[in-house]
Amino acid sequence: MSGKWAVLVLAIGMAMTLLNLAILTGQISTPATARGATDASRLLNDDDFTDGLTKIIRKTVRDYCTVGKRNGIDC
C-alpha cells in the first residue's frame, strides 16, 4: 500500500513540476512590455476597481485606528 502512495506522490510532484515549467516558459517568452504596463494602467483606470480598493483601504485604516486607540497607538 505504501508503494502505491509513493508512486502517486511522485506522479503528482512531476505533474506540478512540469506545469510550473510550462508557466515559467510562457512568462519568459512573453516580453515584459506586453505583460506589465498596459494591464496595470487598465486596472487603475477601472472605476469599480479603484472604488473597491479605496473602500478596503479605508476600512483597514479605520479598523487599525479603532484597535490602536485601545492599545494606545496614535492614528
C-alpha positions in Angstrom: 0.0 0.0 0.0 2.8 2.5 0.8 4.3 1.8 -2.6 1.2 3.0 -4.3 1.2 6.2 -2.2 4.8 6.8 -3.1 4.1 6.4 -6.8 1.1 8.7 -6.5 3.1 11.4 -4.7 5.9 11.1 -7.2 3.4 11.4 -10.1 1.7 14.5 -8.6 5.1 16.1 -7.9 6.3 15.5 -11.5 3.0 16.9 -12.9 3.3 20.0 -10.8 6.9 20.5 -11.8 6.0 20.2 -15.5 3.1 22.6 -15.0 5.4 25.2 -13.3 8.0 24.8 -16.1 5.3 25.5 -18.7 4.1 28.6 -16.8 7.7 29.8 -16.4 8.4 29.3 -20.1 5.3 31.3 -21.0 6.4 34.1 -18.7 9.9 34.2 -20.1 8.8 34.1 -23.7 6.4 37.0 -23.3 8.1 40.4 -23.4 7.9 42.4 -20.2 6.2 45.3 -22.1 3.3 43.1 -23.1 2.8 41.9 -19.5 3.1 44.9 -17.2 2.2 48.4 -18.0 -0.9 48.1 -20.1 -2.6 45.7 -17.8 -1.8 47.8 -14.7 -2.9 51.1 -16.4 -6.2 49.5 -17.5 -6.8 48.2 -13.9 -6.1 51.6 -12.4 -8.5 53.3 -14.9 -11.3 50.9 -13.9 -13.6 52.9 -11.6 -15.1 49.8 -9.9 -11.6 48.5 -9.0 -10.4 51.9 -7.6 -13.6 52.3 -5.7 -13.3 48.8 -4.2 -9.7 49.4 -3.4 -10.5 52.7 -1.7 -13.2 51.0 0.5 -10.8 48.3 1.5 -8.0 50.7 2.4 -10.4 53.0 4.4 -11.9 50.0 6.3 -8.4 48.7 7.1 -7.2 52.1 8.4 -10.5 52.6 10.4 -10.1 49.1 11.9 -6.4 49.7 12.7 -7.2 53.1 14.4 -10.0 51.6 16.4 -7.8 48.8 17.7 -4.9 51.3 18.0 -6.9 53.6 20.3 -7.5 50.7 22.7 -3.8 49.8 22.6 -2.5 53.4 22.8 -1.5 53.8 19.2 -1.9 57.3 17.9 -3.6 57.5 14.4 
